[in-house]
C-alpha cells in the first residue's frame, strides 16, 4: 500500500481504503502492546538488579544488612495502550544515599553525607539497551 507524499496533489493517490488502513494500524498496535510489555518487564527487572548490585558497596552505598538492597522492587501496569514500569524503594534513605545530604535533618541532627550514586548509573547503563529493544519491537 503506497502512502502519498503530504505535499502531493489531492487527486494523486487519494485514499479510498481508510477503514482498512485504520484496521491494520489497530491490529498492529494491539499486537505490539504485549511485546512492549514483555520488553519493559525484562528491562525493569534488569534495572532493579543493577541498582541492587550498585548499592552493594563502594562506589555506591554500603548496605551491611542487605535490608536496603532487598527493598528495591519493580511494578508493572498497563491500560491496554500504555505500558509503565516503576522501579523503586520504600526506604526513606534512598534519596539521601543517591544524592547525599548536608545540613540538619528534621530531628536537628547535622549531616555531611556524600552522595553514593547507584540509581543514576544503573539507569544510564540500562536505558540504551532498553530503548534499542523497544525500537526493535516497534520496527518489526
Residue pairs with C-beta under 8 A, 6 or more apart in sequence:
1 17
1 21
2 13
3 13
4 12
4 13
4 14
15 21
29 81
32 137
32 138
33 78
33 80
33 81
33 83
35 137
36 83
36 134
36 137
36 138
37 76
37 78
37 83
39 130
39 133
39 134
39 137
40 76
40 83
40 84
40 85
40 130
40 134
41 76
41 85
42 133
43 85
43 126
43 129
43 130
43 133
44 74
44 76
44 85
44 86
44 87
45 74
46 126
46 129
47 74
47 87
47 122
47 123
47 126
47 130
48 72
48 73
48 74
48 87
50 122
50 125
50 126
51 72
51 87
51 118
51 119
51 122
52 69
52 72
53 122
54 60
54 117
54 118
54 119
54 121
54 122
55 61
55 63
55 68
55 69
55 72
55 97
55 118
56 63
56 69
57 63
58 116
59 116
59 117
60 97
60 116
60 117
60 118
61 68
61 97
61 116
61 118
63 69
67 91
68 89
68 91
68 93
68 94
68 97
71 89
71 90
71 91
71 94
72 87
72 88
72 89
73 87
73 88
73 89
74 85
74 86
74 87
74 88
75 85
75 86
76 83
76 84
76 85
77 83
77 84
77 86
78 84
88 94
94 119
96 113
97 115
97 116
97 118
98 115
98 116
98 117
98 118
98 119
98 120
99 115
100 113
100 114
100 115
100 116
101 111
101 113
102 111
102 112
102 113
103 110
103 111
104 110
104 111
105 111
